[in-house]
Amino acid sequence: MTDRPSDATPSLPIVLSDEHRAHDPAFELNAGQAISPVYERPERLDAIAAAVRDARWPTLPPLPHDVSHLRAVHDPAMISFLQDGYDAWRRDGGPEVMIPDTFRSPRWAGGGRPSASPQAQAGWWCFDTATPIVAGSYRAARAAVDVALTAADIVADGAPVAYGLTRPPGHHAGYDYFGGFCFFNHAATAARRLTDGGRVAVLDIDVHHGNGTQDLFWRDPDVLYVSLHGDPDHEYPYFSGFADEVGEGPGRGRTRNLPLGRGTSDVDYLHALTIALEVVDDFDPATVVVSLGLDTSEHDPIGSLAVTLDGLSSIGRRIGQLQRPTLLLQEGGYAVEHLGAMATTLLGGVLTPGG
Ligand SMILES: [Zn+2]
């Protein structure tokens, strides 16, 4: 039996905004397909929003937050590119969807550097072809940061749990790069803001490794990053998320990766989650930030795992059993017709961990 929210379910403040719809590219590029349908599309968030409204959880709009929160996590020059780069691209005659075709490589002598070409600027900051930029992308990405920070404020002010319905997702974005459908890393931005109240653990349950979040806290002793994800030997983003990546310097031991095999089912997933939650508990964080990807689902069109609705309910209950202030932020999940039920089921588990 899965948990459905009811009148007996404790309340859950949910922050959401319609601004995400401004990011609505017509296509993306993926390996082996000249042009692909856009997996990361507005209908995803609208489906979850409809389901949480049906569940009668209170929703509220985001409040504007100063750009200093973003600058604490991202290179100011990348923020400027995301704000102005598209217009420069269009002025230069670039097509309506901005996707670079040339990318920097750190192996170039001196690391390379971007020329004045808008193509160079795009390929300097972006690392893949699956992250198209259109006229409204910056507005949507910036609104998602406000959603995350508003939800973080609610937890900092004493709520046991809050949920930020963030889109586009964020965990693939690092200090000076973006990609993987992500522009700004809102989980990292929120985690950095929440360190005002003590140590923060980021639990990343998206099927893809959160390379950006890992990088941002790689040397940080005050933020733990723990991720369960498809093994990089078969799952995007391919270059990180291996089990031997544990952080460096003062952050050594503050990163933990649990890569999972193709087709991992509920039992094996929950076994790995038990290990992850023990690591979180041992860290004794003041706040837990959950990068809530729903692309672990058996229905997901791009994820490689096979978690069921019952599995998501159990995942939610285990997170609730931590009994720590918890901020949930939406990351991936692309089975649009299932997203509403999956989100409310997992959230119901968080709210009623003994259920
Ligand atoms: Zn994902």
Boltz pocket constraint, residues with backbone or C-beta under 6 A from the ligand:
constraints:
  - pocket:
      binder: B
      contacts: [[A, 206], [A, 207], [A, 208], [A, 293], [A, 295], [A, 331], [A, 332], [A, 333]]
      max_distance: 6.0
